[in-house]
Amino acid sequence: MEFLYQKLEHYHEKNIYPFHMPGHKRNEKVVDFLPDLTKDITEIEGFDYLHRPTGILRESQMAAARLYGADETYYSVNGSTGALLAAVRACTTHGGTLLMARNCHQSVYHAVCLGQLTSHYLYPETILPYGLNGAVLPDQVEAALASHSETEAVLITSPTYDGVVSPVKEIAKIVHRHGLPLIVDEAHGAHFPFHEYFPVSALEQGADVVVHSLHKTLPALTQTALIHVKGDLADRERIQRYMGMYQTSSPSYLLMGSMDACIQKLQASGLKFFEAYVTRLKRLRKRLSQFQYPKLAEEELLGGGAAWDLDRSKLILDVQGGKISGHLFYEWLLKKWNIQMEMETETYVLGMTSAADTDEGYERLCCAVEDAEKTWQKEGRTPQKNSSVHSFLISGEAVCPIGKAMEQETVYIPFFQSTGYVAGDFLYLYPPGIPLAVPGERITEELIEMVRNARNAGLEVRGLTGISGEDVAVIREELF
Ligand SMILES: Cc1ncc(COP(=O)(O)O)c(C=O)c1O
Protein backbone atom coordinates (compact mmCIF):
# COMPACT_ATOMS: atom_id res chain seq x y z
CA MET A 1 0.00 0.00 0.00
CA GLU A 2 1.18 3.47 -0.84
CA PHE A 3 0.90 5.95 2.03
CA LEU A 4 -0.25 9.55 1.52
CA TYR A 5 3.21 11.06 2.00
CA GLN A 6 4.67 8.63 -0.55
CA LYS A 7 1.90 9.32 -3.01
CA LEU A 8 2.56 13.05 -2.68
CA GLU A 9 6.26 12.50 -3.27
CA HIS A 10 5.60 10.51 -6.44
CA TYR A 11 2.74 12.51 -7.86
CA HIS A 12 4.93 15.00 -9.76
CA GLU A 13 6.58 12.11 -11.64
CA LYS A 14 3.32 11.54 -13.50
CA ASN A 15 3.69 14.90 -15.24
CA ILE A 16 0.04 15.81 -14.82
CA TYR A 17 -0.51 19.46 -15.71
CA PRO A 18 -2.55 21.43 -13.12
CA PHE A 19 -5.33 23.70 -14.41
CA HIS A 20 -6.40 23.98 -10.80
CA MET A 21 -5.38 25.52 -7.48
CA PRO A 22 -2.93 26.29 -5.96
CA GLY A 23 -1.91 29.23 -8.14
CA HIS A 24 1.81 28.47 -7.85
CA LYS A 25 1.16 25.48 -10.15
CA ARG A 26 4.02 23.63 -8.48
CA ASN A 27 6.34 25.79 -10.57
CA GLU A 28 9.46 26.32 -8.48
CA LYS A 29 10.80 28.90 -10.91
CA VAL A 30 8.20 31.51 -9.92
CA VAL A 31 8.12 30.88 -6.17
CA ASP A 32 10.74 32.80 -4.18
CA PHE A 33 10.26 30.90 -0.91
CA LEU A 34 10.08 27.13 -0.87
CA PRO A 35 9.03 25.26 2.26
CA ASP A 36 11.55 22.96 3.88
CA LEU A 37 12.34 21.75 7.38
CA THR A 38 15.05 24.30 8.06
CA LYS A 39 12.48 27.11 7.95
CA ASP A 40 9.75 25.45 10.00
CA ILE A 41 10.03 27.39 13.25
CA THR A 42 7.68 28.60 15.96
CA GLU A 43 7.36 32.01 17.68
CA ILE A 44 10.99 32.44 18.62
CA GLU A 45 12.86 35.65 19.35
CA GLY A 46 12.71 38.08 16.46
CA PHE A 47 9.92 36.35 14.54
CA ASP A 48 6.93 38.15 16.05
CA TYR A 49 3.46 36.70 16.82
CA LEU A 50 0.68 36.58 14.22
CA HIS A 51 -2.19 37.26 16.57
CA ARG A 52 -0.67 40.43 18.06
CA PRO A 53 2.11 41.39 15.65
CA THR A 54 4.43 44.26 16.47
CA GLY A 55 7.55 43.44 14.45
CA ILE A 56 8.41 41.60 11.25
CA LEU A 57 4.92 40.16 10.76
CA ARG A 58 3.31 43.54 11.27
CA GLU A 59 5.69 45.01 8.66
CA SER A 60 4.78 42.20 6.28
CA GLN A 61 1.03 42.71 6.75
CA MET A 62 1.45 46.46 6.28
CA ALA A 63 3.23 45.80 2.98
CA ALA A 64 0.24 43.67 1.92
CA ALA A 65 -2.16 46.48 2.88
CA ARG A 66 -0.16 49.00 0.81
CA LEU A 67 -0.08 46.63 -2.15
CA TYR A 68 -3.85 46.12 -2.13
CA GLY A 69 -4.84 49.64 -1.09
CA ALA A 70 -6.35 48.55 2.25
CA ASP A 71 -6.13 50.41 5.55
CA GLU A 72 -5.17 47.20 7.31
CA THR A 73 -4.49 43.64 6.17
CA TYR A 74 -4.20 40.51 8.29
CA TYR A 75 -2.72 37.17 7.29
CA SER A 76 -4.79 33.99 7.49
CA VAL A 77 -3.14 30.58 7.70
CA ASN A 78 -6.64 29.09 7.66
CA GLY A 79 -7.47 30.20 4.14
CA SER A 80 -10.37 32.42 3.22
CA THR A 81 -12.43 30.06 5.36
CA GLY A 82 -10.93 31.41 8.60
CA ALA A 83 -11.04 34.98 7.30
CA LEU A 84 -14.74 34.75 6.34
CA LEU A 85 -15.63 33.23 9.71
CA ALA A 86 -13.89 36.16 11.40
CA ALA A 87 -15.34 38.80 9.05
CA VAL A 88 -18.93 37.69 9.63
CA ARG A 89 -18.54 37.28 13.38
CA ALA A 90 -16.82 40.67 13.69
CA CYS A 91 -19.46 42.55 11.69
CA THR A 92 -22.52 41.04 13.39
CA THR A 93 -23.68 40.55 16.96
CA HIS A 94 -24.50 37.13 18.42
CA GLY A 95 -28.05 36.29 17.28
CA GLY A 96 -27.98 39.21 14.81
CA THR A 97 -28.81 39.33 11.11
CA LEU A 98 -26.74 38.91 7.94
CA LEU A 99 -27.90 39.64 4.41
CA MET A 100 -25.89 37.28 2.22
CA ALA A 101 -25.77 35.97 -1.32
CA ARG A 102 -27.29 32.50 -1.50
CA ASN A 103 -24.27 31.32 -3.53
CA CYS A 104 -21.85 32.00 -0.67
CA HIS A 105 -19.17 29.49 0.22
CA GLN A 106 -19.96 27.08 3.05
CA SER A 107 -17.73 29.02 5.48
CA VAL A 108 -20.19 31.93 5.44
CA TYR A 109 -23.00 29.55 6.35
CA HIS A 110 -20.80 28.14 9.10
CA ALA A 111 -20.25 31.66 10.45
CA VAL A 112 -24.04 32.15 10.46
CA CYS A 113 -24.36 28.94 12.42
CA LEU A 114 -21.63 29.82 14.95
CA GLY A 115 -23.07 33.30 15.53
CA GLN A 116 -26.65 32.01 15.77
CA LEU A 117 -27.48 34.56 13.08
CA THR A 118 -30.61 34.93 11.06
CA SER A 119 -29.67 34.91 7.38
CA HIS A 120 -31.64 36.54 4.59
CA TYR A 121 -30.62 35.78 1.02
CA LEU A 122 -29.76 37.61 -2.16
CA TYR A 123 -30.31 35.37 -5.18
CA PRO A 124 -27.85 35.99 -8.01
CA GLU A 125 -29.00 36.08 -11.62
CA THR A 126 -28.68 32.89 -13.65
CA ILE A 127 -26.59 32.80 -16.82
CA LEU A 128 -28.91 30.62 -18.76
CA PRO A 129 -26.97 28.74 -21.40
CA TYR A 130 -24.62 27.40 -18.71
CA GLY A 131 -26.78 27.39 -15.60
CA LEU A 132 -24.08 29.51 -13.96
CA ASN A 133 -24.66 31.84 -11.04
CA GLY A 134 -24.52 35.39 -12.35
CA ALA A 135 -24.21 38.70 -10.53
CA VAL A 136 -26.09 39.92 -7.48
CA LEU A 137 -27.91 43.05 -8.68
CA PRO A 138 -28.06 46.33 -6.73
CA ASP A 139 -31.87 46.61 -6.90
CA GLN A 140 -32.18 43.33 -5.06
CA VAL A 141 -29.85 44.55 -2.32
CA GLU A 142 -31.87 47.76 -2.00
CA ALA A 143 -35.14 45.84 -1.70
CA ALA A 144 -33.74 43.31 0.77
CA LEU A 145 -32.35 46.02 3.04
CA ALA A 146 -35.70 47.80 2.96
CA SER A 147 -37.44 44.57 4.02
CA HIS A 148 -34.87 43.59 6.66
CA SER A 149 -33.99 46.76 8.52
CA GLU A 150 -32.42 44.69 11.32
CA THR A 151 -29.54 43.68 8.96
CA GLU A 152 -26.09 44.28 10.45
CA ALA A 153 -23.86 43.49 7.46
CA VAL A 154 -24.09 42.41 3.81
CA LEU A 155 -21.89 39.73 2.23
CA ILE A 156 -21.56 38.79 -1.43
CA THR A 157 -19.21 36.51 -3.37
CA SER A 158 -17.52 38.28 -6.27
CA PRO A 159 -16.02 36.77 -8.35
CA THR A 160 -17.80 33.46 -8.12
CA TYR A 161 -15.89 30.22 -8.43
CA ASP A 162 -16.52 30.47 -12.19
CA GLY A 163 -15.25 34.06 -12.41
CA VAL A 164 -18.51 36.04 -12.55
CA VAL A 165 -18.23 39.50 -11.01
CA SER A 166 -21.02 41.58 -9.41
CA PRO A 167 -21.37 45.39 -9.55
CA VAL A 168 -19.68 45.91 -6.19
CA LYS A 169 -19.49 49.70 -6.50
CA GLU A 170 -23.25 50.16 -6.81
CA ILE A 171 -23.91 47.58 -4.10
CA ALA A 172 -21.42 49.26 -1.75
CA LYS A 173 -23.15 52.63 -2.21
CA ILE A 174 -26.52 51.13 -1.22
CA VAL A 175 -25.11 49.25 1.76
CA HIS A 176 -23.28 52.36 2.96
CA ARG A 177 -26.45 54.45 2.68
CA HIS A 178 -27.82 52.09 5.34
CA GLY A 179 -24.70 52.65 7.44
CA LEU A 180 -23.64 49.00 7.12
CA PRO A 181 -20.38 47.28 6.11
CA LEU A 182 -20.13 45.36 2.84
CA ILE A 183 -18.02 42.21 3.07
CA VAL A 184 -16.87 40.79 -0.27
CA ASP A 185 -15.64 37.23 -0.58
CA GLU A 186 -13.09 37.87 -3.34
CA ALA A 187 -11.29 34.62 -2.54
CA HIS A 188 -10.86 33.92 -6.26
CA GLY A 189 -9.79 37.46 -7.15
CA ALA A 190 -6.51 38.11 -5.32
CA HIS A 191 -4.88 38.76 -8.71
CA PHE A 192 -7.35 41.45 -9.85
CA PRO A 193 -5.30 44.55 -8.97
CA PHE A 194 -2.26 43.46 -10.93
CA HIS A 195 -3.52 43.90 -14.49
CA GLU A 196 -6.31 45.84 -16.14
CA TYR A 197 -7.25 42.74 -18.13
CA PHE A 198 -8.87 41.55 -14.88
CA PRO A 199 -11.92 43.13 -13.21
CA VAL A 200 -11.62 46.10 -10.86
CA SER A 201 -11.02 44.82 -7.32
CA ALA A 202 -13.70 45.03 -4.63
CA LEU A 203 -11.50 47.22 -2.42
CA GLU A 204 -11.22 49.75 -5.21
CA GLN A 205 -14.98 49.61 -5.66
CA GLY A 206 -15.73 50.55 -2.06
CA ALA A 207 -16.06 47.26 -0.12
CA ASP A 208 -15.26 47.53 3.59
CA VAL A 209 -13.92 44.03 4.24
CA VAL A 210 -12.42 41.90 1.47
CA VAL A 211 -11.15 38.35 1.71
CA HIS A 212 -8.54 36.94 -0.70
CA SER A 213 -7.16 33.43 -0.99
CA LEU A 214 -3.56 34.01 -2.10
CA HIS A 215 -3.23 30.31 -2.78
CA LYS A 216 -6.03 30.17 -5.33
CA THR A 217 -4.66 32.46 -8.02
CA LEU A 218 -1.19 33.63 -6.91
CA PRO A 219 2.13 31.89 -6.21
CA ALA A 220 1.58 31.07 -2.54
CA LEU A 221 1.09 27.89 -0.54
CA THR A 222 -2.31 26.31 0.05
CA GLN A 223 -4.18 27.79 3.06
CA THR A 224 -2.69 31.26 2.65
CA ALA A 225 -5.20 34.13 2.58
CA LEU A 226 -5.62 37.80 3.42
CA ILE A 227 -8.37 39.80 5.06
CA HIS A 228 -8.36 43.51 4.22
CA VAL A 229 -10.23 46.30 5.98
CA LYS A 230 -10.91 49.76 4.59
CA GLY A 231 -12.75 52.63 6.30
CA ASP A 232 -14.46 52.59 9.69
CA LEU A 233 -17.64 50.59 9.15
CA ALA A 234 -15.98 47.33 10.19
CA ASP A 235 -14.42 47.07 13.64
CA ARG A 236 -10.75 46.14 13.15
CA GLU A 237 -10.27 45.17 16.77
CA ARG A 238 -13.11 42.65 16.51
CA ILE A 239 -11.74 41.27 13.22
CA GLN A 240 -8.33 40.71 14.79
CA ARG A 241 -9.89 39.08 17.83
CA TYR A 242 -11.91 36.63 15.74
CA MET A 243 -8.96 35.94 13.43
CA GLY A 244 -7.15 34.80 16.57
CA MET A 245 -10.05 32.53 17.51
CA TYR A 246 -10.53 30.88 14.11
CA GLN A 247 -6.87 30.07 13.58
CA THR A 248 -4.30 27.95 15.30
CA SER A 249 -2.20 29.48 18.06
CA SER A 250 0.84 27.98 16.27
CA PRO A 251 0.66 29.54 12.80
CA SER A 252 3.05 27.98 10.33
CA TYR A 253 6.04 30.14 9.40
CA LEU A 254 6.23 28.28 6.14
CA LEU A 255 2.77 29.59 5.25
CA MET A 256 3.51 33.09 6.54
CA GLY A 257 6.87 33.12 4.75
CA SER A 258 5.07 32.09 1.58
CA MET A 259 2.60 34.98 1.92
CA ASP A 260 5.41 37.43 2.60
CA ALA A 261 7.38 36.23 -0.45
CA CYS A 262 4.27 36.46 -2.64
CA ILE A 263 3.56 40.03 -1.51
CA GLN A 264 7.20 41.07 -1.98
CA LYS A 265 7.30 39.54 -5.45
CA LEU A 266 4.14 41.36 -6.51
CA GLN A 267 5.45 44.59 -5.09
CA ALA A 268 8.85 44.31 -6.74
CA SER A 269 7.91 42.88 -10.11
CA GLY A 270 4.14 42.40 -10.22
CA LEU A 271 3.68 44.49 -13.36
CA LYS A 272 6.25 42.54 -15.35
CA PHE A 273 5.07 39.21 -13.96
CA PHE A 274 1.46 39.93 -14.88
CA GLU A 275 2.20 41.53 -18.24
CA ALA A 276 3.90 38.32 -19.35
CA TYR A 277 1.01 36.22 -17.98
CA VAL A 278 -1.72 38.25 -19.63
CA THR A 279 0.06 38.18 -22.98
CA ARG A 280 0.21 34.38 -22.84
CA LEU A 281 -3.31 34.06 -21.46
CA LYS A 282 -4.77 36.16 -24.28
CA ARG A 283 -2.93 33.99 -26.80
CA LEU A 284 -4.25 30.83 -25.13
CA ARG A 285 -7.83 32.12 -25.11
CA LYS A 286 -7.56 33.12 -28.77
CA ARG A 287 -6.41 29.65 -29.77
CA LEU A 288 -9.04 27.91 -27.66
CA SER A 289 -11.79 30.14 -29.05
CA GLN A 290 -11.09 28.80 -32.54
CA PHE A 291 -12.45 25.39 -31.62
CA GLN A 292 -16.18 24.87 -31.96
CA TYR A 293 -16.46 21.95 -29.57
CA PRO A 294 -15.69 21.98 -26.67
CA LYS A 295 -16.26 25.72 -26.83
CA LEU A 296 -14.52 28.38 -24.75
CA ALA A 297 -17.32 30.46 -23.21
CA GLU A 298 -16.67 34.17 -23.06
CA GLU A 299 -18.81 37.08 -24.21
CA GLU A 300 -22.00 35.00 -24.04
CA LEU A 301 -21.42 34.79 -20.26
CA LEU A 302 -22.00 38.54 -20.05
CA GLY A 303 -25.20 38.31 -22.06
CA GLY A 304 -28.42 39.77 -20.74
CA GLY A 305 -26.77 41.66 -17.90
CA ALA A 306 -26.58 38.54 -15.76
CA ALA A 307 -22.87 39.19 -15.13
CA TRP A 308 -21.28 42.58 -14.56
CA ASP A 309 -17.78 41.47 -15.53
CA LEU A 310 -15.73 38.30 -15.95
CA ASP A 311 -12.42 37.05 -14.67
CA ARG A 312 -10.80 35.77 -17.85
CA SER A 313 -8.17 33.80 -15.95
CA LYS A 314 -10.86 31.11 -15.67
CA LEU A 315 -11.41 28.85 -18.67
CA ILE A 316 -14.95 27.57 -19.09
CA LEU A 317 -14.98 24.84 -21.72
CA ASP A 318 -18.58 24.30 -22.72
CA VAL A 319 -19.59 20.79 -23.77
CA GLN A 320 -23.27 21.50 -24.38
CA GLY A 321 -24.54 20.19 -27.64
CA GLY A 322 -24.27 16.77 -26.15
CA LYS A 323 -21.44 14.87 -27.83
CA ILE A 324 -19.81 14.28 -24.45
CA SER A 325 -20.76 15.25 -20.88
CA GLY A 326 -18.65 17.54 -18.69
CA HIS A 327 -17.89 14.55 -16.50
CA LEU A 328 -16.56 12.45 -19.39
CA PHE A 329 -14.58 15.32 -20.88
CA TYR A 330 -12.95 15.98 -17.50
CA GLU A 331 -11.93 12.32 -17.19
CA TRP A 332 -10.79 12.13 -20.80
CA LEU A 333 -8.49 15.17 -20.31
CA LEU A 334 -6.91 13.47 -17.33
CA LYS A 335 -6.53 10.00 -18.79
CA LYS A 336 -5.52 10.84 -22.33
CA TRP A 337 -3.75 14.18 -21.91
CA ASN A 338 -2.56 14.18 -18.31
CA ILE A 339 -4.45 17.40 -17.66
CA GLN A 340 -6.14 17.87 -14.30
CA MET A 341 -8.90 20.48 -14.45
CA GLU A 342 -10.38 22.32 -11.46
CA MET A 343 -14.01 21.32 -11.74
CA GLU A 344 -16.53 19.45 -13.86
CA THR A 345 -20.21 20.20 -14.22
CA GLU A 346 -22.71 18.59 -16.53
CA THR A 347 -22.41 21.43 -19.05
CA TYR A 348 -18.81 22.60 -18.79
CA VAL A 349 -15.35 21.93 -17.40
CA LEU A 350 -13.53 24.68 -15.53
CA GLY A 351 -9.79 25.29 -15.72
CA MET A 352 -7.82 27.81 -13.65
CA THR A 353 -4.82 29.60 -15.09
CA SER A 354 -2.26 31.71 -13.23
CA ALA A 355 0.92 33.67 -13.76
CA ALA A 356 2.82 30.50 -12.79
CA ASP A 357 1.58 28.48 -15.77
CA THR A 358 4.08 27.21 -18.30
CA ASP A 359 3.98 27.45 -22.09
CA GLU A 360 4.05 23.66 -22.17
CA GLY A 361 0.84 23.52 -20.08
CA TYR A 362 -0.98 25.90 -22.42
CA GLU A 363 0.25 24.02 -25.49
CA ARG A 364 -0.95 20.74 -24.03
CA LEU A 365 -4.43 22.12 -23.36
CA CYS A 366 -4.74 23.51 -26.89
CA CYS A 367 -3.68 20.18 -28.40
CA ALA A 368 -6.13 18.34 -26.12
CA VAL A 369 -9.07 20.54 -27.13
CA GLU A 370 -8.13 20.19 -30.79
CA ASP A 371 -8.04 16.43 -30.32
CA ALA A 372 -11.41 16.52 -28.51
CA GLU A 373 -12.99 18.42 -31.36
CA LYS A 374 -11.72 15.90 -33.91
CA THR A 375 -12.56 12.86 -31.77
CA TRP A 376 -16.17 13.71 -31.09
CA GLN A 377 -16.89 15.26 -34.45
CA LYS A 378 -15.77 11.98 -35.98
CA GLU A 379 -17.83 9.84 -33.65
CA GLY A 380 -20.80 12.07 -34.32
CA ARG A 381 -22.86 10.90 -31.36
CA THR A 382 -26.44 12.06 -31.12
CA PRO A 383 -26.57 15.43 -29.41
CA GLN A 384 -28.55 15.40 -26.22
CA LYS A 385 -29.41 18.55 -24.33
CA ASN A 386 -28.25 18.50 -20.75
CA SER A 387 -30.39 20.12 -18.11
CA SER A 388 -28.13 22.17 -15.89
CA VAL A 389 -28.29 21.62 -12.15
CA HIS A 390 -24.90 22.82 -11.15
CA SER A 391 -25.49 26.34 -9.97
CA PHE A 392 -29.16 26.07 -9.29
CA LEU A 393 -30.09 27.72 -6.02
CA ILE A 394 -33.12 26.60 -4.06
CA SER A 395 -35.11 29.18 -2.14
CA GLY A 396 -36.29 26.96 0.67
CA GLU A 397 -38.79 27.88 3.37
CA ALA A 398 -36.71 28.61 6.50
CA VAL A 399 -38.46 27.06 9.49
CA CYS A 400 -35.73 28.23 11.89
CA PRO A 401 -32.23 29.78 11.73
CA ILE A 402 -29.29 27.55 10.80
CA GLY A 403 -27.63 27.62 14.24
CA LYS A 404 -30.82 26.64 16.02
CA ALA A 405 -31.49 23.85 13.51
CA MET A 406 -27.97 22.46 14.03
CA GLU A 407 -28.68 22.06 17.73
CA GLN A 408 -31.87 20.04 17.29
CA GLU A 409 -32.12 16.29 17.54
CA THR A 410 -32.06 14.72 14.08
CA VAL A 411 -33.07 11.41 12.57
CA TYR A 412 -31.92 9.89 9.30
CA ILE A 413 -34.48 9.09 6.63
CA PRO A 414 -34.20 8.24 2.90
CA PHE A 415 -33.53 11.54 1.13
CA PHE A 416 -35.62 10.73 -1.91
CA GLN A 417 -38.67 10.37 0.37
CA SER A 418 -38.00 13.39 2.55
CA THR A 419 -40.28 16.01 0.97
CA GLY A 420 -41.74 18.27 3.63
CA TYR A 421 -39.22 17.40 6.37
CA VAL A 422 -36.85 20.04 7.74
CA ALA A 423 -33.15 19.57 6.89
CA GLY A 424 -30.91 18.96 9.91
CA ASP A 425 -27.63 19.38 8.03
CA PHE A 426 -26.15 20.91 4.90
CA LEU A 427 -26.24 19.31 1.46
CA TYR A 428 -23.53 20.48 -0.90
CA LEU A 429 -22.62 20.02 -4.49
CA TYR A 430 -18.85 19.67 -4.41
CA PRO A 431 -17.00 21.61 -5.72
CA PRO A 432 -17.63 24.47 -5.24
CA GLY A 433 -19.16 23.90 -1.78
CA ILE A 434 -22.26 26.09 -2.09
CA PRO A 435 -25.11 24.55 -0.08
CA LEU A 436 -28.09 23.11 -1.90
CA ALA A 437 -29.97 22.66 1.36
CA VAL A 438 -29.45 24.52 4.61
CA PRO A 439 -30.31 23.25 8.10
CA GLY A 440 -33.68 24.57 9.18
CA GLU A 441 -35.12 24.68 5.66
CA ARG A 442 -37.96 22.50 4.43
CA ILE A 443 -36.95 19.90 1.83
CA THR A 444 -38.89 20.34 -1.40
CA GLU A 445 -39.63 18.14 -4.43
CA GLU A 446 -37.61 20.62 -6.44
CA LEU A 447 -34.51 19.98 -4.29
CA ILE A 448 -34.92 16.21 -4.53
CA GLU A 449 -35.22 16.41 -8.30
CA MET A 450 -32.14 18.55 -8.47
CA VAL A 451 -30.04 16.16 -6.37
CA ARG A 452 -31.23 13.28 -8.57
CA ASN A 453 -30.15 15.15 -11.70
CA ALA A 454 -26.81 16.07 -10.16
CA ARG A 455 -26.08 12.45 -9.30
CA ASN A 456 -27.15 11.27 -12.74
CA ALA A 457 -24.72 13.77 -14.22
CA GLY A 458 -21.89 12.18 -12.18
CA LEU A 459 -21.53 15.14 -9.77
CA GLU A 460 -20.67 14.72 -6.10
CA VAL A 461 -23.38 15.57 -3.59
CA ARG A 462 -22.04 15.76 -0.02
CA GLY A 463 -24.22 15.47 3.05
CA LEU A 464 -26.08 12.27 2.16
CA THR A 465 -25.04 9.36 4.33
CA GLY A 466 -25.94 5.85 5.53
CA ILE A 467 -25.24 2.47 3.91
CA SER A 468 -27.15 3.44 0.77
CA GLY A 469 -25.47 6.86 0.74
CA GLU A 470 -28.97 8.25 0.30
CA ASP A 471 -30.03 9.13 3.85
CA VAL A 472 -30.46 12.67 5.04
CA ALA A 473 -30.55 14.16 8.55
CA VAL A 474 -33.91 15.77 9.30
CA ILE A 475 -35.11 17.49 12.44
CA ARG A 476 -37.67 15.89 14.72
CA GLU A 477 -40.17 18.65 14.19
CA GLU A 478 -42.10 18.08 17.38
CA LEU A 479 -39.07 19.57 19.16
CA PHE A 480 -39.93 23.04 17.84
C1 LIG B 1 -15.94 31.54 -3.19
C2 LIG B 1 -15.07 30.90 -2.15
N1 LIG B 1 -14.89 31.53 -0.98
C3 LIG B 1 -14.13 30.99 -0.01
C4 LIG B 1 -13.51 29.78 -0.17
C5 LIG B 1 -12.64 29.22 0.93
O1 LIG B 1 -11.31 29.43 0.59
P1 LIG B 1 -10.08 28.70 1.29
O2 LIG B 1 -9.89 27.41 0.57
O3 LIG B 1 -8.95 29.65 1.08
O4 LIG B 1 -10.41 28.51 2.72
C6 LIG B 1 -13.67 29.08 -1.38
C7 LIG B 1 -13.02 27.79 -1.59
O5 LIG B 1 -13.00 27.19 -2.61
C8 LIG B 1 -14.47 29.66 -2.40
O6 LIG B 1 -14.66 29.04 -3.57
The ligand as an SDF file (V2000), in Angstrom:
LIG
                    3D

 16 16  0  0  0  0  0  0  0  0999 V2000
  -15.9380   31.5440   -3.1920 C   0  0  0  0  0  0  0  0  0  0  0  0
  -15.0710   30.8950   -2.1460 C   0  0  0  0  0  0  0  0  0  0  0  0
  -14.8870   31.5250   -0.9820 N   0  0  0  0  0  0  0  0  0  0  0  0
  -14.1290   30.9910   -0.0060 C   0  0  0  0  0  0  0  0  0  0  0  0
  -13.5060   29.7770   -0.1680 C   0  0  0  0  0  0  0  0  0  0  0  0
  -12.6440   29.2200    0.9290 C   0  0  0  0  0  0  0  0  0  0  0  0
  -11.3140   29.4260    0.5860 O   0  0  0  0  0  0  0  0  0  0  0  0
  -10.0810   28.6990    1.2940 P   0  0  0  0  0  0  0  0  0  0  0  0
   -9.8950   27.4140    0.5690 O   0  0  0  0  0  0  0  0  0  0  0  0
   -8.9470   29.6530    1.0810 O   0  0  0  0  0  0  0  0  0  0  0  0
  -10.4120   28.5120    2.7180 O   0  0  0  0  0  0  0  0  0  0  0  0
  -13.6680   29.0830   -1.3840 C   0  0  0  0  0  0  0  0  0  0  0  0
  -13.0150   27.7890   -1.5860 C   0  0  0  0  0  0  0  0  0  0  0  0
  -13.0010   27.1950   -2.6130 O   0  0  0  0  0  0  0  0  0  0  0  0
  -14.4720   29.6590   -2.4010 C   0  0  0  0  0  0  0  0  0  0  0  0
  -14.6610   29.0390   -3.5710 O   0  0  0  0  0  0  0  0  0  0  0  0
  1  2  1  0
  2  3  1  0
  2 15  2  0
  3  4  2  0
  4  5  1  0
  5  6  1  0
  5 12  2  0
  6  7  1  0
  7  8  1  0
  8  9  2  0
  8 10  1  0
  8 11  1  0
 12 13  1  0
 12 15  1  0
 13 14  2  0
 15 16  1  0
M  END
$$$$
